[in-house]
Amino acid sequence: MFQEKGKKQKICVLGLGYIGLPTASVLANSGYQVVGVDLKPSLVESINRGLVHIQEPGLHTLVQAAVNSGKLVARMEPEPADIFFIAVPTPVNHGPGDVAVDLNDVRSAAEAIRPHLQQGNLVVLESTCPPGTLEKLVAPLLEKGGLTAGRDFFLAYCPERVLPGRTMKELIENNRIIGGYNHPSALKAEALYRSFVEGEIILTDSRTAEMVKVAENIFRDVNIALANELSFICEKLGISIWEVVRLANLHPRVHLHLPGPGVGGHCISVDPWFVISAFPEEARLLATARSINDQRPLHVAEWAARLVEGIPAPVVTVMGVAYKGNIEDTRESPALAVLEALRRRGIECRVYDPRVTAFPEETNNLAMAFTGADLALLLADHDEFKFLYPRELGKLMRTRQVLDTRHCLDARLWSEHGFKYCLLGAGMPGVLAAGAAEGPPGS
């Protein structure tokens, strides 16, 4: 165990969001005394009552147990501790012709820790950051208090590597990379993580660890962009990208990703900018991939608009606004851009998402969402949508059409009940197949 004999280790976790709160609850249930810090009074109050603001399997049980045991308490300001975790957001701001990485929350967290920093403390940065952040930003800010990083206190970068919906399991079971400000810092952080992590722990330097984290998500972003670009081409050929991917992946050394309506979440759609903004000349492939994926929602909106073209006062029912299936997270969701693009065209949109409970203009009533609609537009492949019965939904709709952007629905079943079933990446309406005399074959 990391705890020194006869001493109760105290940990201060700054940021109680999608990573900070699960981490704080795991640490508290591992025997540490944990103070969670967040600037939102309502959030602090709810956590101290054992409630959670994040829908994540197992999280509520762990938080409630930690709070009831007295091992976890939420505050609005940090306190003296043996270990400090920084798990705050690192968004990017999209301005006219420019994208800027926002590290203000990391800066504020480091400044808040500084008055409480003591000899021998460990500070761990978990927020995803541009390579060099620990060395160039966090260390100098902490050292303004008079202590020297790597000598008087330990400093390390350990990125989270969890999947929403599996966070509590993966925090414990996944392999972890620890990047130390120096080697003693890496060893100190390793001892902490070994007290609750069951996966392999690999030590490296902080800049490498920072690059590893963004590289993991860049890999996925670039490969999704490849699938999306192939999807555009398949639409013009009048063939299905889904069948192309299935057959290509039978090759033992090929693993194409799946296309979709765009890339969302606070990782894949954000992390590439940490490198692109710092190295615009070198990161040409990364920038191209981002452009392809960012344009995808507009392409989906164009599909939808063509399908309701000529219908008076058309209505589109959007099925799912989470950025992917079976989660409630809407951060950077492509559905937001699709909705905006459709509404700019004057198309009325209704939203139905059984997972997302608080979304503007959303209806939780399935019948209300579909009554009088001209197109069902599936954007998130929630399991609930796979069990919808199109015969009953068709009775509610004015025009029986469905556009499936995730290859989630049973095309034969929906077609049997009178729906015009369209599959993204399988021949766009009104576009001639390359080299063909007629339009693309039906899906």
C-alpha positions in Angstrom: 0.0 0.0 0.0 1.0 3.6 -0.6 0.0 4.6 2.9 3.0 5.0 5.2 2.8 2.9 8.4 0.9 4.7 11.1 -0.2 7.6 8.8 -3.5 8.2 7.2 -2.9 9.6 3.7 -5.2 12.5 2.7 -5.9 13.1 -1.0 -7.4 16.2 -2.5 -9.0 15.8 -5.9 -9.6 19.0 -7.9 -12.5 18.7 -10.4 -15.5 16.4 -9.7 -16.5 15.7 -13.3 -16.5 12.6 -15.4 -13.0 11.6 -14.2 -12.6 13.4 -10.9 -15.6 12.1 -9.1 -15.1 8.4 -10.1 -11.4 8.7 -9.2 -12.3 10.3 -5.8 -14.8 7.6 -5.0 -12.4 4.8 -5.9 -9.6 6.3 -3.8 -12.0 6.8 -0.8 -13.2 3.2 -1.1 -9.5 2.1 -1.2 -9.0 3.5 2.3 -7.8 7.1 1.6 -9.3 10.2 3.2 -10.4 12.2 0.2 -11.5 15.8 -0.2 -13.2 16.4 -3.6 -13.1 20.0 -4.8 -15.4 21.7 -7.3 -16.5 25.3 -7.9 -20.2 24.5 -8.3 -22.1 24.8 -4.9 -25.0 22.6 -6.0 -22.7 19.8 -7.1 -20.7 20.0 -3.8 -24.0 19.8 -1.9 -25.3 16.9 -3.8 -22.2 14.8 -3.5 -22.1 15.4 0.3 -25.6 13.9 0.3 -24.3 10.9 -1.6 -25.9 11.9 -4.9 -24.2 11.9 -8.3 -24.6 14.1 -11.4 -23.1 11.6 -13.8 -24.9 8.5 -15.1 -22.2 5.9 -14.8 -22.8 2.3 -13.8 -21.6 1.6 -10.2 -20.7 5.3 -9.5 -23.7 6.1 -7.3 -23.0 3.1 -5.1 -19.4 3.9 -4.6 -20.0 7.6 -3.9 -22.7 6.8 -1.4 -20.5 4.3 0.4 -17.6 6.7 0.5 -19.7 9.6 1.8 -21.5 7.4 4.4 -18.1 6.1 5.7 -16.8 9.6 6.1 -13.9 8.9 3.6 -15.2 11.3 1.0 -16.3 14.9 1.5 -16.8 17.6 -1.1 -15.6 21.2 -0.7 -15.3 24.3 -2.8 -11.7 25.0 -2.0 -8.7 22.7 -1.6 -7.2 21.8 1.7 -3.7 20.6 2.9 -3.2 17.1 1.8 -0.5 14.5 1.1 -1.5 14.0 -2.5 -3.2 16.3 -5.0 -5.1 15.2 -8.2 -5.9 17.6 -11.0 -8.8 16.3 -13.0 -10.3 19.5 -14.5 -11.6 20.1 -18.1 -9.2 21.2 -20.9 -11.5 22.3 -23.7 -10.7 23.9 -27.0 -12.2 27.1 -28.1 -13.2 27.4 -31.8 -12.8 31.0 -33.0 -12.9 32.5 -36.5 -10.1 30.7 -38.4 -8.5 29.5 -35.2 -8.7 26.9 -32.5 -7.2 27.6 -29.1 -6.5 25.1 -26.3 -8.0 26.4 -23.0 -5.8 25.4 -20.0 -7.3 28.0 -17.6 -8.8 25.4 -15.4 -5.4 23.6 -15.1 -3.8 26.9 -14.3 -6.4 27.7 -11.7 -6.1 24.3 -10.1 -2.3 24.5 -9.8 -2.6 28.0 -8.3 -5.2 26.8 -5.8 -2.9 23.9 -4.7 0.2 26.1 -4.3 -0.7 27.6 -0.8 -1.2 24.1 0.6 1.8 22.4 -1.0 4.3 21.0 1.5 7.6 19.1 1.4 7.1 15.5 0.2 3.7 16.1 -1.4 2.7 14.4 -4.6 0.8 16.3 -7.4 -0.8 14.2 -10.2 -2.2 15.8 -13.3 -4.8 13.5 -15.0 -6.4 16.1 -17.4 -5.6 15.6 -21.0 -3.1 18.3 -22.0 -0.8 19.3 -24.9 2.6 17.7 -24.5 4.8 19.8 -22.3 2.1 21.1 -20.1 3.4 19.6 -16.9 6.9 20.9 -17.4 6.0 24.4 -18.9 2.9 25.3 -17.0 2.1 23.2 -13.9 5.6 22.9 -12.5 6.4 26.7 -12.7 3.1 27.6 -11.1 3.6 25.3 -8.2 7.2 26.3 -7.7 6.2 30.0 -7.2 5.4 28.8 -3.6 9.1 28.3 -3.0 9.4 24.5 -3.4 11.2 22.8 -6.3 9.5 20.2 -8.4 11.2 16.8 -8.3 13.2 17.7 -5.3 10.9 19.2 -2.6 7.7 17.7 -4.0 6.8 15.0 -6.5 5.0 15.7 -9.8 3.6 13.3 -12.3 1.2 13.0 -15.3 -1.1 10.0 -15.4 -3.8 10.3 -18.1 -7.1 8.6 -17.7 -7.9 5.9 -20.3 -11.5 5.0 -19.6 -14.6 4.4 -21.7 -17.8 6.1 -20.7 -20.2 3.4 -19.5 -17.3 1.4 -18.2 -15.4 4.0 -16.2 -15.6 2.4 -12.7 -14.4 -1.0 -14.0 -11.6 0.5 -16.2 -10.2 2.9 -13.6 -9.2 -0.2 -11.7 -8.5 -2.8 -14.5 -6.9 -0.8 -17.3 -3.1 -0.4 -17.8 -1.8 3.0 -16.7 1.0 5.1 -18.0 2.8 7.4 -15.5 5.0 10.2 -16.7 7.2 11.6 -14.0 8.6 15.1 -13.9 11.7 13.1 -12.9 12.2 9.4 -12.0 11.6 9.8 -8.2 8.3 11.4 -9.0 7.3 8.6 -11.3 8.1 6.0 -8.6 6.1 8.0 -6.0 3.1 8.1 -8.3 3.5 4.4 -9.1 3.2 3.5 -5.5 -0.1 5.4 -5.3 -1.6 3.8 -8.4 -0.5 0.3 -7.3 -2.8 0.6 -4.3 -5.9 0.5 -6.5 -5.0 -0.3 -10.1 -5.0 -4.0 -11.1 -3.6 -3.4 -14.7 0.0 -3.0 -15.7 1.7 0.3 -14.7 4.4 1.6 -17.1 6.7 4.5 -16.2 8.0 7.1 -18.6 8.7 10.8 -18.7 5.8 13.4 -18.5 6.1 14.7 -22.0 6.0 11.2 -23.5 3.0 10.3 -21.3 1.2 13.5 -22.5 1.9 12.6 -26.1 0.8 9.0 -25.6 -2.6 10.1 -24.4 -3.3 12.5 -27.3 -1.8 9.9 -29.8 -4.3 7.3 -28.7 -7.3 9.5 -29.5 -5.6 10.9 -32.7 -5.3 7.3 -33.9 -9.0 6.8 -33.5 -9.9 10.2 -35.0 -7.8 9.6 -38.1 -9.2 6.1 -38.6 -12.8 7.3 -38.2 -12.0 10.0 -40.8 -10.8 7.3 -43.2 -14.0 5.4 -42.8 -16.1 8.6 -43.2 -14.2 9.5 -46.4 -14.6 6.0 -47.8 -18.3 6.4 -46.9 -18.6 9.5 -49.1 -17.0 7.6 -52.0 -19.3 4.5 -51.5 -22.4 6.7 -51.6 -21.3 8.0 -55.0 -20.6 4.5 -56.1 -24.0 3.3 -55.0 -22.5 0.6 -52.7 -22.5 0.1 -48.9 -19.5 1.2 -46.8 -20.7 -1.1 -44.1 -20.3 -4.1 -46.4 -16.9 -2.8 -47.6 -15.7 -2.5 -44.0 -17.1 -6.0 -43.1 -15.3 -7.6 -46.0 -12.1 -5.6 -45.7 -11.8 -6.5 -42.1 -11.7 -10.2 -42.9 -8.1 -9.5 -43.9 -5.9 -10.4 -40.9 -3.9 -7.1 -41.0 -6.8 -4.7 -41.7 -9.1 -3.1 -39.2 -11.2 -0.3 -40.6 -13.2 1.7 -38.2 -16.9 2.4 -38.7 -18.3 5.6 -40.3 -21.0 7.7 -38.6 -22.6 11.1 -38.3 -19.5 12.7 -36.8 -17.2 12.4 -33.9 -18.1 13.6 -30.4 -17.1 13.3 -26.8 -14.5 15.2 -24.9 -11.6 13.1 -26.1 -11.5 12.1 -29.8 -13.0 15.4 -31.1 -10.8 17.6 -28.9 -7.4 15.9 -28.3 -6.1 16.2 -31.9 -6.2 20.0 -31.5 -3.6 19.8 -28.7 -1.1 18.8 -31.3 -2.5 20.7 -34.4 -2.5 24.0 -32.6 1.1 23.6 -31.5 2.4 22.1 -34.8 0.2 23.4 -37.6 2.8 22.8 -40.3 3.6 19.2 -39.2 0.2 18.0 -38.3 -1.3 18.1 -41.8 -2.9 14.6 -41.7 -4.4 15.3 -38.2 -5.9 18.6 -39.4 -7.4 16.9 -42.5 -9.0 14.2 -40.4 -10.5 16.8 -38.1 -11.9 18.6 -41.1 -13.5 15.4 -42.5 -15.1 14.5 -39.2 -16.3 18.0 -38.5 -18.0 18.2 -41.9 -19.8 14.9 -41.3 -22.9 16.3 -39.4 -23.5 18.8 -42.3 -23.5 15.9 -44.7 -26.1 14.1 -42.5 -28.2 17.2 -42.5 -28.0 17.4 -46.3 -29.2 13.8 -46.5 -32.1 14.5 -44.2 -33.0 17.7 -46.0 -33.2 15.9 -49.3 -35.5 13.2 -47.9 -38.0 15.8 -46.7 -37.6 18.1 -49.7 -41.0 19.1 -51.1 -42.9 18.2 -48.0 -44.8 21.2 -46.6 -43.5 22.3 -43.1 -41.4 19.1 -42.8 -40.8 17.5 -39.4 -37.7 15.4 -38.5 -37.6 13.3 -35.3 -34.0 13.0 -34.1 -33.4 9.7 -32.3 -30.5 10.1 -29.9 -28.4 13.2 -29.1 -25.7 11.5 -27.0 -22.4 11.4 -28.9 -22.5 7.6 -29.1 -24.8 4.8 -28.1 -25.8 3.7 -24.6 -24.5 6.8 -22.7 -26.0 10.0 -21.6 -23.0 12.3 -22.5 -23.8 15.0 -25.1 -20.4 16.7 -25.0 -19.3 17.6 -28.5 -22.1 15.4 -29.9 -22.5 15.5 -33.7 -26.2 15.6 -33.1 -25.9 19.2 -31.9 -24.4 20.3 -35.3 -27.0 18.2 -37.2 -29.9 19.9 -35.3 -28.4 23.3 -35.9 -28.0 22.7 -39.6 -31.5 21.4 -40.1 -33.1 24.3 -38.2 -31.1 26.8 -40.3 -32.9 25.2 -43.2 -36.3 25.9 -41.5 -36.9 22.2 -40.7 -38.7 21.5 -37.5 -36.8 19.0 -35.3 -38.0 17.0 -32.4 -35.6 15.1 -30.1 -36.1 11.8 -28.4 -33.4 10.2 -26.4 -34.1 7.6 -23.7 -30.6 8.1 -22.1 -30.3 11.8 -22.1 -32.7 13.3 -19.5 -32.0 17.0 -19.7 -31.8 18.3 -23.3 -33.4 21.5 -24.6 -36.7 20.9 -26.5 -36.4 17.1 -25.8 -39.6 15.1 -25.4 -39.6 12.0 -23.3 -42.8 10.8 -24.9 -42.2 8.6 -27.9 -45.6 9.1 -29.4 -45.3 12.9 -29.2 -41.9 12.8 -30.8 -43.1 10.8 -33.8 -46.7 12.1 -34.4 -46.8 13.9 -37.7 -43.1 13.4 -38.4 -41.7 13.0 -42.0 -38.4 11.4 -41.1 -36.9 9.4 -38.3 -33.2 10.3 -38.1 -31.2 8.0 -35.9 -27.9 9.5 -34.7 -27.1 7.5 -31.6 -27.3 3.7 -31.6 -28.9 3.2 -28.2 -30.0 -0.4 -27.5 -33.6 0.9 -27.0 -33.9 1.9 -30.6 -33.2 -1.6 -31.8 -36.4 -2.8 -30.2 -38.7 -0.1 -31.6 -41.6 -1.5 -33.6 -41.9 0.4 -36.9 -45.5 -0.7 -37.6 -46.7 1.4 -34.6 -44.4 4.3 -35.2 -45.4 4.4 -38.9 -49.1 4.9 -37.9 -48.0 8.1 -36.1 -45.9 9.6 -38.8 -47.0 11.6 -41.8 -44.3 10.2 -44.1 -42.7 6.9 -43.4 -39.0 7.5 -43.8 -36.0 6.6 -41.7 -32.3 7.6 -42.0 -30.0 5.3 -40.1 -26.5 6.8 -39.6 -25.2 4.0 -37.3 -26.3 0.8 -39.1 -28.4 0.1 -36.0 -31.9 -0.7 -37.3 -33.3 -3.8 -39.0 -33.6 -2.5 -42.6 -35.9 -5.4 -43.7 -38.3 -5.0 -40.7 -38.6 -1.2 -41.3 -39.1 -1.7 -45.0 -41.7 -4.4 -44.5 -43.8 -1.8 -42.6 -43.8 0.7 -45.4 -40.7 2.7 -44.5 -38.3 4.1 -47.0 -35.1 2.9 -45.2 -31.9 4.9 -45.9 -28.5 4.0 -44.6 -25.7 6.5 -44.4 -22.9 5.4 -46.5 -25.0 3.3 -48.8 -26.0 5.6 -51.7 -27.3 9.1 -51.2 -30.7 10.1 -52.5 -30.4 12.0 -55.8 -26.8 11.1 -56.4 -25.9 9.0 -59.5 -23.6 6.0 -59.0 -20.3 6.6 -60.6 -20.3 5.1 -64.1 -24.0 4.2 -63.8 -26.9 5.2 -66.1 -29.4 5.2 -63.2 -29.5 6.1 -59.6 -27.8 4.0 -56.9 -29.5 0.8 -55.9 -31.8 0.9 -53.0 -30.5 0.0 -49.5 
